[in-house]
Amino acid sequence: MVKVWLVVGIAVILVTVYALVECVTFDRSRIRGLPRWVWVFVIVLVPVVGALLWLFIGRGSNQRAAPGRGATRQLAPDDDPDFLKSLGRDRLQEERIRQLEQELADLDKPDPSDKPDRPGKGQSSGPGKGQAAGPAKGPAAAEPKKTTDPGEGELPGRRDA
């Protein structure tokens, strides 16, 4: 007889623990009858009856609830307006990121107006030794060349500190 009571006691504990865990983790929209916290108290305070009530009454069926009961209908992604709006937001966000990356790339490029024009071979940088300063011709004639590089002199590639 002790073995029977031991098996019944273990079965009661297992059913109670199972019902309690299922109640706590069950989808709130499918719980029937009472709020979740009341079901937890019923299962804990009335072990056998509470667990059986939860298993047969408290948990809703796996089928969808009626539309009037507040259940939401699952939509395919292409029919879901929230999903479609998020696509537009994602597209705008990606475009903004591309614009920012382009602006950063443009900032990293050297600005040609900041560098002084260095003459190549055969060109002269202006009046040097033995050259007279005559009237300049061409597009550079309108604006005199400004040199901000202190090391530029007779040797154009050398910089003196």
TIKOL-999142 format. One record per residue (C-alpha): residue in one letter; x, y, z. Coordinates in steps of 0.02 Angstrom, whole numbers, m for minus. Layout:
# TIKOL-999142
residu,east,north,up
A,X,Y,Z
...
//
This chain:
# TIKOL-999142
residu,east,north,up
M,0,0,0
V,145,117,34
K,209,93,m142
V,40,145,m213
W,35,304,m109
L,214,342,m159
V,172,324,m344
V,13,430,m323
G,111,564,m229
I,244,572,m365
A,107,580,m499
V,21,724,m407
I,185,819,m393
L,225,790,m577
V,53,844,m637
T,57,998,m525
V,231,1050,m583
Y,184,1017,m765
A,24,1121,m750
L,116,1262,m659
V,255,1272,m788
E,132,1264,m931
C,24,1400,m853
V,173,1516,m829
T,238,1490,m1006
F,71,1481,m1096
D,21,1616,m1223
R,m81,1747,m1133
S,m208,1763,m1274
R,m254,1577,m1258
I,m284,1572,m1068
R,m468,1552,m1030
G,m575,1590,m880
L,m459,1677,m758
P,m303,1785,m767
R,m136,1694,m765
W,m92,1742,m586
V,m258,1671,m521
W,m225,1508,m613
V,m53,1497,m533
F,m130,1516,m359
V,m264,1387,m397
I,m135,1261,m460
V,m21,1287,m309
L,m154,1297,m171
V,m265,1156,m235
P,m136,1036,m309
V,m237,899,m393
V,m398,991,m431
G,m311,1153,m482
A,m194,1064,m602
L,m338,966,m679
L,m445,1124,m695
W,m300,1210,m783
L,m272,1064,m901
F,m456,1046,m950
I,m526,1223,m933
G,m389,1354,m915
R,m284,1323,m1067
G,m365,1363,m1231
S,m365,1249,m1379
N,m228,1255,m1509
Q,m353,1317,m1639
R,m374,1501,m1671
A,m497,1596,m1564
A,m649,1676,m1642
P,m615,1847,m1722
G,m730,1934,m1598
R,m626,1875,m1450
G,m479,1988,m1490
A,m366,1861,m1574
T,m256,1931,m1711
R,m252,1852,m1882
Q,m82,1801,m1951
L,m39,1886,m2114
A,86,1843,m2246
P,231,1967,m2250
D,175,2044,m2413
D,0,2074,m2340
D,57,2145,m2174
P,53,2337,m2178
D,178,2352,m2035
F,302,2241,m2127
L,281,2342,m2286
K,309,2505,m2191
S,467,2434,m2115
L,531,2397,m2290
G,511,2580,m2335
R,600,2633,m2176
D,740,2510,m2209
R,760,2576,m2387
L,766,2756,m2325
Q,890,2711,m2189
E,1004,2620,m2312
E,997,2770,m2431
R,1043,2887,m2288
I,1188,2775,m2240
R,1249,2776,m2421
Q,1239,2966,m2424
L,1337,2980,m2261
E,1469,2859,m2324
Q,1485,2961,m2485
E,1504,3121,m2385
L,1639,3040,m2279
A,1728,2978,m2435
D,1720,3152,m2509
L,1796,3223,m2350
D,1938,3097,m2359
K,1983,3147,m2537
P,2119,3279,m2550
D,2053,3448,m2602
P,2140,3506,m2762
S,2118,3690,m2715
D,2221,3664,m2556
K,2377,3602,m2645
P,2489,3728,m2733
D,2519,3689,m2915
R,2693,3618,m2936
P,2770,3637,m3106
G,2829,3484,m3198
K,2988,3464,m3298
G,3018,3600,m3424
Q,2897,3719,m3340
S,2952,3863,m3235
S,2872,3913,m3072
G,2893,4097,m3105
P,3037,4217,m3114
G,3192,4127,m3056
K,3375,4149,m3093
G,3403,4237,m3255
Q,3218,4253,m3297
A,3127,4415,m3311
A,2951,4435,m3249
G,2851,4473,m3403
P,2665,4486,m3428
A,2582,4319,m3398
K,2471,4242,m3529
G,2331,4114,m3515
P,2205,4073,m3378
A,2333,4087,m3239
A,2368,4267,m3287
A,2216,4332,m3195
E,2274,4271,m3025
P,2454,4269,m2964
K,2516,4105,m2892
K,2517,4102,m2703
T,2645,3991,m2621
T,2615,3940,m2442
D,2750,3808,m2440
P,2903,3881,m2350
G,3022,3753,m2423
E,2984,3786,m2604
G,3127,3876,m2687
E,3254,3825,m2814
L,3221,3641,m2776
P,3032,3618,m2792
G,3024,3447,m2707
R,3126,3496,m2554
R,3051,3559,m2393
D,3158,3642,m2262
A,3098,3635,m2084
//
